[in-house]
């Protein structure tokens, strides 16, 4: 059963203002629950609890003991995975089987980081013989985590797990659209024995609680996934107290397909890469860069596949659920109208499924003959909408792929490994995937170039966001 309160210092609490807000099922537009509308005073209480925990029992635990607690939390998530998945589907709208898959990812993330807790090591520095010099890795301190709505618990765990592994304490501000699994996560963390104040959750809106978290002087690091505009605001606010930030700010990712590619495999990747989670994925395939020789065949085969996709409420396990909110629904439909106005050819979709009177549903959509400089080819739509364009030379393909402000992910389908590696060097993205989209896992670092942000999450690199290096020098 979900607790509809903030979780601060191991206790459930209403917002200090007494204000609350509702969270809505995007498939039905019905209210699921209401939660506290936290503000700066709630954030202050949570941060101070986290700061006290940094100086208390948590700081005295050996790294292996921290790891064991995180392992116990992984087991608790595993035991409650169906409950959490149903809560995620009700809150976010995604198909239930996808939410169950997300819970598997949460468990894997916790397990990986738990196993690394007692393996974080400093270095011995080679100074002249009269000195001994070495480094310690110390926890950054209180960390703030501002989490998006597309993978609510998965994204939260992606940064919380390494922060706890490093010995930090956490204040989590989940997205206002999808706060419910974060609250249940906090309850499970308490049940497995995480000390009071180590994990705190404050629900609310960005300008009220998120901004206060970034600006708080006791917070020593911020992790944020979201829009470029909000990322810039966070950077400016964090500068006032000189705190590091890790930012993932979206993408406009291109898949380049050459004539020698395995076209069936490339089509499989497009189906997963843009229509999974209703296209609400930062690393989604939102641009198809197709060689002229295979363009027509590829687009027609894609149309045939997409036409068979089912759309419906997440609990019924369709291929595609609704968008997360009315705001996102309006945004995506505005881009659909814009694509038509700019002369792109609608191959399939382009509107709302006729069978739904309620819910934030949108048809899976293919645009073709899209100019590389068109807005639907330049701006992140964050919906089940793909834009296809054509190239003739390798240089042209690279220019199209790199010709956007973003730089999160890109992909290449070709049997020519020399060409593939040559493009991997030239593509300006944090991840380049060859002959399969979404290669990697909890071990593989991910992050962006350009306006997709900076810093890396996942893998050992992700843990380094939450440590600081202390050098100790001794004259002997």
N, C-alpha and C positions, 0 to 999 in steps of 0.2 A: 504493500500500500504506500502510495507516494505521500510524503509530507509536504504540504504547501506552505512552507516557511523557509526563511533563510537558515543556513547552517553556519553558525559562528561559534568558535571556541568549544566545539563539541556539543552545542545546544541548538535547539530549534527556536527561532525568534521571528516575530513579525517585523516589518520595516518600522523604523522609528517614527516615520511620518504617519504610519497607519494606512498608507495608500497601497492599493493592489492593482493588478491588471490581469486580463484574461488571455489564455492561450487557446487557440482554435484548431480544430481538426480540419486540415485543408481539403479533405475529400467531401466533407459535409457542411463546412462553414459553421459548425456547432461548437459551442464552448466546451472544452474538456475540463478545465480547472482555472482557478485564479491563484496568483502567486504574489509575493511582496514586490512592490515597486521601490527597490532600494535606491538610496541616494548617497551623498557624500558622507553622511553620518553613519550609515550602515557599513560603507566601505571602510571608514576609519576604524570602526569596532573590529571588523574582520582583519584588517592589516595589523592592528595592535595585538590581536590574538595570535596571529602568525608570527609577529616579531617576538612575543613572549615565548612561543613554542621553540623558536630558533635558539633560545637561551636556556631551555628547559630539558626535559627528558629526551626529546628528539635529538638534541645535539650530543648527547652522551651515548647514543646507540652506536655500536660498531657497524661498519658498512654491511657486513654479512647479516646483521640483525635487521637492518633496513630492508635488505633484499628479501629476507624471509617474510616480512610483513607485506611487501609488494606481491610476493608469490601467493600469500594467503588471499590477498585481494583478487588476484587473477582467478583463484579457485572459486571465490564467492561470485564473481561475475559469470563464470562458467555455469555455476549452479543456478543462477537466476537469469540466464541468457534469454529464455523465451519471454519471461516477464518484461525484461528490459527492451527486447525487440518489439513487443506489442506496444509498449509505451512510446518507443521511438516512432513506430509507424503511425500511431494516433496523432502524435505531435508534429511529425515531419511530412507524412504522407507517402513515404516510399513503400514499395512492396514488402510484405512481411519477410519473405525469404531473403531479401537484400538486407533488411535490418538484422536478421539472424546472422548473416555473413559479417555484418559490421561488428557484432558482438564477438565473433571469432577473432576479428582483428584486434579488438580491445584486449582480449585475453593474450594474444601473441605479443602485443606491445608491452603489456605488463610483465610477461615472462622474460622477454628479451632484456628489458631494463633491470628487472630484479636480478638476473644473472650477472649483470655488469657491475652491480653495486660494490662488490669487494675486489674489483679488478681495475679500478681507476688508480693510476700510478703516476707519480712525478718522475723527474729525470735527475740523473747525476751529471753535473756540468764539468767539463774538462778545463779547469783552471790550473795555474802552476801548482807545484807539489806542496807549497806551504799553505794551501787553501783546500777546504772541503766545501763544495757548493752543490746545492740540490734544490729541487722545487717540490712544493706541496700543492695539491689540488684541494681547494677549500670551497664550500658551498657559497653561492652568490648571496644568499639571504632570502628575504621574502620576495616571492615572484608573483606577478600578476598575469593572468591568462584570460584573454578576451577571445571567445570562441564563436565560430560561425554556426549556421543552422543546417548546413547540408549533410554533415556527418556529426551530429551533436556530441555523442559520447566518444566516438572515434577520434575526433579532432581534440576533444578535451584531454583524452588519455595520451595522445601523441606528445603533448608538452608536459602534462602533469607527471607522467611516469618518469621521464628523465630528471625532472626537477626533484622529485622525491628520492630518486636514486643518488643524486648528487648531494643530498642532505638539505635541500632547500625546503621551505614551507610555501604554501600555495593559497592564493585567493583567486577563485574562479568566478568570472562573470560570463555565464552562458548567454547565447543569443536570446533575445526576448521572445522570438518566435518558437523556440524549442528548449525550454528550461527544465523539463521534467526529469529526463534521465540523469542530469547532473545532480539533482537533489537525491535521487535514489542511490546514485554512486556514492555520495557523501555518507549516506546512512550505512551502506555496506562497508565502507572504509572504517567507520567507527566500530561496527560489529566485529571486524577482524582484529581490532586493537590498535589502529593508528591513533597516536596520542592526540588529545584535544588541542585544537589550534593549528595542527599541521595542514589540514585541508579545510578550507572555508569556502562556502558558496553563497554569493549574493546575486539574486535575480534583479533585473531592472533594464533600463534603456541606456544606450551608449552615452548620450550627452550628460546624463545624471550620475550613473554609477561607473560606467566605463572610463569616462574622463577623470573622475575622482581617483580611480585606481591608478591611472597613468601618472597623475600629478602628485600622488602621495609621497612624501619624502622618505618614508620607511620602506617603500617598495624599491628593490634594487635591480629588477629586470622585468621586462614586459614581453610577452609573446602574443602576437595578434595575427589572425587570418581573416581577411575581408577585403574591402574595396580599396583602391588606390587612394581615393579621396580621404577616407578615414585613416589609412596608413600614414599619410602626410601629416594629418592633424596629430596623430600619436607621436610621430617623430619630433614635431615641434614642442609638444607638451613634455615629452621625456627629456628634452634638452635642458629644461629648467633645473632638473635635479641630476643631470649627467648620468642617466641610467641607460644601459644597453637595451636594444629592442631587436626582436626577431620578427620579421614580417614576411608573410606570404600573401600577395595581393592580387592573385588571380592570373589568368592567362588567356591567350587567343592562339591556341596551339594548332600547329599544322602537321598533317600527315602527308608526306611526299611518296607517291607511288610511281615506280618506273615500269616500263613494259615487260621487263623480265621478272617481275614480282609474282609470287603466288597470289593470284587475285582473290581466290576464295579465302585465304588466310587474311588478306588485307580487308576484305569485306567483313569477316568476323570481327576484326579489330574495330572497324567503324561502328558496327552495331553495338558493341560494348562501350566503345570510347565516347560516343555522344549521347546514346539513349539510356545508358545506365543512370539511375538516380534522377531521371527526367532531365538529363543534361546539366544538372546542378553540381558540377564538379570542376574545380579550378583547372585540372589537367585534362579536361575533356578534349576530344578531337572536334574542334569547332570549324576548322578549315581543311578542306580536301584539296591538295595540290596534285593534280593528275596529269600525267604525260598525255600529250595530244593523241598518241596512237591507241591508248586504252581508255580514254575519257568516256566516250559514248557507251561502250560496253559496261564500264564500271558503274556509271550513273544509273543505267537501266537495271543492272543486277541489284544495285542498292535499293532502287525504287521497289522492285519486286519483294525484296526482303522486308523493308520497312512497312509496306502495305499490309503485312500479316501481323504486325505488332498489336497487342491489345492494350487498351487504356482503361483504367478504372481505379476504384478505391484500393489503397494498399493492402487492406486486410483480405481482399479477394485474390491477392497474388497475381496481378496483371503483369504485363511486360513493363508498363510505364504507369506510375501513379501521378497524382497532381503535383503542381508546383507548390512551394511551401506556404505561400501567403498571397493575399490580394495584391499587395505591393509588387511582388515578383510576377504575378500573373499579368498585371498591367504593363510592367516593363517588357516582358517577352512579347506580348501582343503588339506593343508599340514598335518593336523591332520587326515583327512580321509585316506590319503595314509599311514600315520604312523600306524593307527589302523589295516589296512590290512596287512602291513608288519610284525606287531607283533603277527599275528595269531588270532586276534579276528574274529568272524564270522559276516559277514554283513547280517543281517536279512532283511534289506530294505534300499534303498537309496545308499549313498556312493559316490555321484558324482554331476554333474551338470544336471539339467533338459534339455533334448534334444531339447525342443521346443523354447529355448531362445538363440539367437545369441549374444545379448547384455544384460547388467545388471548383478548385482552381486548375482546371484541366486544359491542356493544349495538345493539339495534334503533333505528332512527330513530323518534322518538316525538313525537306531538302530544297535548298536553293541552288540553281545552276547558273552558269554564265555570269558569275559574280566578278565584278572588277576588284582587283586586289586593294584598291584604295577606297572602296565603298564602306560605309559605316558598319554594315553587317559583317564585313571582313576585317574590320579594324578594332571594333569594340566588343567587349565581353558581354554576351547575351545572357548566359547562364540559364539556358533552357534547351530542349531537345531540337535544336536547330543547327544544321550543318550547311556551310557555304562551299560550293565546289567551284574550282577555277582550273585553268589549263596552263601547262608550260611545255616548252620544247627543249631547252638546254638545261644542263645542271646549274649553270650560273643563274638562269632565270628562276629556277625552283628555289635556290638559296635566297635570292633577292626577295621573292614573295614571302617565304617563310620568315625571314628576318625583318621584313618591312612593316612591323607593328611595334607599338611601345612596349609590349610584354615580352617575357623571355622565360616562361616556366618549363614547358615541355615541347618536344617535337619528336617526330618519328620518320623513319625511312623504310620502305619496302623495296628490296632489290636482292637479287642473288649474287650481285657483284660486291664481294666484301671489301675490295679496295675502294670502290665508290662509296660504300656505306661508311667506312671509317673516314674517308675524305670529307664527307658531309658532316659527320659527327664533329670534326674539328671546326667546321665553318658555321654550324648552326649555333645561334646565340641564345641558348636555353640551358637551364640548370640540369635537365635530364634529356638525353637523346636515346630513344628506343628503336632498335633495329629489328625489323621483321616480327615484332610483337609489341602491342601497346600495353602499358602498365607493367613493365618488367620491374621486378624488385620486391620489396617487402619491408618488414620492420628493420631489417639490417641495412638497407640501402638509403643513404641520405638523399633528401629532396629539398629543393628550394629554387629560387628564381634569379634570373639576370634582369637588368633594366627595371622597368616599373612593376615587375612581378615580385620585387622585394629582395631581401638579403637575409643571410643566415641559413643554416641547414637544420632540418628536423629529421628524425629517425636515425637509426644507426648510432655508432659511437660518437659521430659528429654532433648528433642532437643532444647528447649528454653534456658536451662541452659548452653549450649555451648557458649552463647553470653552475659552472665552476669558475673560480678565479685562481690564477697562478700566483703563488707566493714563492719568492726566491729567498733562500737562507744561505748565507755565506759565513764561513768560519775560518779564521786564521789559526793554524795549529803550530 
